[in-house]
Amino acid sequence: MDARPNSPEARDISYHLHGYTNARKHEEAGPLVIEKGDGIYVEDLAGNRYIEAMAGLWSVAVGFSEKRLVDAAVRQMSKLPYYHDFGSKSHSPLIDLAEKLVQMAPVSMSKAYFTNSGSEANDTAMKMIWYRSNALGQPARKKIISRNRGYHGVTIAAASLTGLPNNHISFDLPIANVLHTSTPHHWREALPGESEKQFSSRLADDLEKLILAEGPETIAAFFGEPIMGAGGVIVPPAGYWEKIQAVLSKYDILLVADEVICGFGRTGEMFGSQTFGIRPDIMVLSKQISSSYLPISALLINEKMFEPIADESNRIGTFGHGFTGGGHPVAAAVAFENLKLIEERDLVGNARTVGAHLQKRLRNLASHPLVGEVRGVGLIAAVELVGDQASKAPWETAGALGGLVNGFMQQNGVISRNMGDALAFCPPLIITEPQVDQVVDAFERSLEAAVKQVGPET
Ligand SMILES: Cc1ncc(COP(=O)(O)O)c(C=O)c1O
């Protein structure tokens, strides 16, 4: 890091509080300042180039230098830089995007609603669900179930849905009415000898027990990511979603698919819901919707949601919810162009074929002494690192090995991310097989460097 007092790094330390960062350690270590990007690469201030193997935050599908998105932004910015959708106002980019999303949905959806982040979208989903329960004359139906290790964002409602300790501790969360059920992680959570299907049945039983204990008439909805992302890229075991959905429909509980990471091709299908046979009432979309060139998110809601909400807004006089920046014209125009690019270039097909190559190369490392589990689908994967393969115990403390290997990855020219000891891979959907090879080669070198540090017994 450039330690001069007026360097960008020093000014970052002086003036900027970072998200998801240890603020005291940051004062010592300083930031990695990324200055530019092209394709799957980003470059720091010193001119070091990295493969961005996390696509930023799981989001830059089309890569970091897509001129068509820049042009779409400039065109819209010149024509109508801002408008909104309050009080029946609308604008063409929002209408185009709403129509496109409803048509793309894998199940019948009625309307799109626009927000600015995944967290806001989940918050909005929760409010819509409560509003609907009141509209239907079921005011007791307010509880929401999500999962331990699920990630739904950081606003008060979304962080409550999130099932990760760091999002709750010292924030006085979760709020009331949010319940958490078991994590669908077979490798870590299954009983000895329990098959994936048996494990899925047990988790569906856990869910049913929770519903019965709370009173089915009090449970409004279940939130889940098709694949858990920030919780460590946890791929559901065989039969999981089918069995969970059977329980939900038995008690008439709504299903929200948080497609913020899986949506728009990540799993090798347009939506994770297709990969896992999920039939949601609400889909939450963000990130790859615009390749995160601009912030935008959306909810798709079905008729079961829309009809009572429309009636209630009529009874009250308005649907009292909306964001100044919701469906921002420039963000909507960029998102629309981005979705056209994903379709034209068949990036979903690329996620399938190049993703299969990524999964195969990573699985070849399964017997490495520091590797506990390799998991993933399409262009999303994680390798969970362990200090001891037999007991699945971490090296030193939980997350220490993940952090070590993640550091070596950066030295080897690849930006990855460790969630505890799970090292994640989620590259731009434009990545090629030779580029995947570069990522996995760097990972192999990083593992070897870690072996040297971890000690001879491994
Ligand atoms: C599945 C999922 N839902 C919601 C969010 C929250 O999105 P945001 O950070 O845009 O608020 C994320 C962010 O990573 C996510 O992965």
The ligand as a MOL file (V3000), in Angstrom:
LIG
                    3D

  0  0  0     0  0            999 V3000
M  V30 BEGIN CTAB
M  V30 COUNTS 16 16 0 0 0
M  V30 BEGIN ATOM
M  V30 1 C -29.3310 -13.7650 -2.3110 0
M  V30 2 C -29.1460 -12.3260 -1.9430 0
M  V30 3 N -30.2060 -11.6090 -1.5690 0
M  V30 4 C -30.0950 -10.3130 -1.2440 0
M  V30 5 C -28.8780 -9.6830 -1.2690 0
M  V30 6 C -28.7860 -8.2450 -0.8500 0
M  V30 7 O -28.5370 -7.4450 -1.9430 0
M  V30 8 P -27.9300 -5.9730 -1.7490 0
M  V30 9 O -26.5260 -6.1280 -1.2980 0
M  V30 10 O -28.0550 -5.3910 -3.1380 0
M  V30 11 O -28.8000 -5.2720 -0.7800 0
M  V30 12 C -27.7530 -10.3800 -1.6820 0
M  V30 13 C -26.4310 -9.7220 -1.7350 0
M  V30 14 O -25.4110 -10.3440 -1.8630 0
M  V30 15 C -27.8770 -11.7460 -2.0060 0
M  V30 16 O -26.8200 -12.4700 -2.3400 0
M  V30 END ATOM
M  V30 BEGIN BOND
M  V30 1 1 1 2
M  V30 2 1 2 3
M  V30 3 2 2 15
M  V30 4 2 3 4
M  V30 5 1 4 5
M  V30 6 1 5 6
M  V30 7 2 5 12
M  V30 8 1 6 7
M  V30 9 1 7 8
M  V30 10 2 8 9
M  V30 11 1 8 10
M  V30 12 1 8 11
M  V30 13 1 12 13
M  V30 14 1 12 15
M  V30 15 2 13 14
M  V30 16 1 15 16
M  V30 END BOND
M  V30 END CTAB
M  END
